[in-house]
Amino acid sequence: MTDAPATPAIEGWFTTGPEPALVASRCTTCGSTFFPPTSGFCRNPACSGEDFEATELSRRGRVWSYTDAQYQPPAPYIPASDPYVPFALAAVELPEGIVVLGQLAKGYGVDDVRVGSEVEVVVETLYTDDSGERTIWRWLPVKPGPATELGEEADQ
């Protein structure tokens, strides 16, 4: 292993540091937001915009759907272990109105989330090679607040 600093496995898709965030593209013509970041032309069919600005998305969102990957994805996927260990995926709706698919944080699975539960972006090591650690963003379940008599989270 090397003493090289950790670097994102995918440059430009997320920030690092104590409060990481996903980085999206916002069309300067219509204001539509896209993740992963895009260029060239606006994906909004009603817009002819071609210019974008980078924008950080909200760090927290709500689980829209979730599943687990019981099978090993094909290349270029790099398994974290041998033999393959299944991992959980969550589609998360952000306040910006878009849904972003990503893995749940290490140590969390489908039993740790429900539709509507809150998650936040974290950065974790995806793999390590001869040039150092490669990091990726994942969704970390946020612990719920105190439950009410109806079994729902209390307002805080």
N, C-alpha and C positions, 0 to 999 in steps of 0.2 A: 504494500500500500504506500501511497505517497502523502506528503504533507501539503499537497495542493488544496486550495480552498474549494468548498463545495460549489458547484455551479448547476444552474437549472438544466434539466434534460431537454427542455424545449424553451429556447430563448424567447423572451418577449411575451409569454403567456401569463406570467405571474411575477409579483414582486416578492422579495425576501425581507427578512428582518423581523422585528417583534410583532408587527401587525401586517402579515402578508395579505395581498389582494390579487384577484384575477385582473388581467388587463384586457380590455375590450376595445373595439373600434366604434366610434360614434360618427355617423354621417353628418357632415357639416351642413348639408342641405335640408334633410328632413328630421334629423335627430335620432334616427333608428340606431340601436345598439346591437353589436354582433360579437359573439365569442364562439370560437377563437378569433383573434384579431384578423381583419381582412383588409384588402386593398383592391384597387382596380375600379370596381363599380359597386353601387349600393345594391344590396340584396332585396331591398324593398321594391316590389314591382311597380309601385306608384311614383318612384323617385328616379331621377336621372343623374343623381349626384355621383361624383367620382373622388371627392376629397373626404378624408377621415381624420379624426383626432383620437389619440390614445386616451382612454379614460379608465380609471380604476373602478371596479364594480364593488358593490356592498360586500362586506366580509361574511355576512350572515344571510341565510335564506331558510326556506322551509322545504322539507322533503316532499316532492311531487309524486315520486315513484321510486321503488328500489327492488333489487334482486341480488342474487349471488352468482358468481361465475364458477360453476362446477367443472367446467372444462378448461383446458389450457388453450388460450388464444394462439393462432398461428403466428409465425414470424411476420413482422419484426419484433413481436412481443418477447421480452426477456423475463423468464420466470425468476421470482425472487428466491426460490428454493427448488431443490431436487430431492424428493419428488415434488411435483406441483401441489400447492396448497390453494384451495379456492379463496376468493376474496369477494367482498361486497361492493356493489355499485349503487349510487344514488343519483337520481335526476332531481336537481334542486332548483326551485323557483326563487329567483332573486327579486328584490323590490323594483328593479329596473324593468321587470316584466318578461325576462327571458329565463329559460330553463337550461341549466348546465349539468352535463353528465360527468361524474367523476367517481373515483374509488373512495370508500370510507377509510378513515385513518387506521393505521396499523393497530391491531388488537380489537377492532370493532367489526361487527357483522350485522346481518339482517335482524337479529334479535334485539339490537340496540337502537333501532329506528322504527318509526311508523310514519305513514303519510301525515304530513302536517308538523312533524317534529322539527325542531330547530337544529341547524348545523352551521359550522363556520369553517372558513378556509384555514388550513395549516400547511406547512411545508415539511415534507419528510424525505428521507433518503430513498430513492428508487433502486439504485444499484451503485456499486463501487467497482471501478476498473483501474487500469494502470495509471490513468491520469487523475484519479480522485473520485470523490463522491458526486453523484448526479442526483439532483433533487427534483421532486414533483409536488404539485399541490394535491391535497386530498380534503375530504369533508370530515370534520370532527363533530360527533354528536355533542350538543350542548346540554348539560344536565338541566332537567326541568326544575321549575320552582316548586314551592309547597303546593300540594294538591288541595283542592276545595272539596266540599262535601259531595259535589257532583262528579268528582274524579277528574276534573279539568285543572289545568295549571292556574294558580292564583295570579292576579295582576300584581305587578311589582312596581 
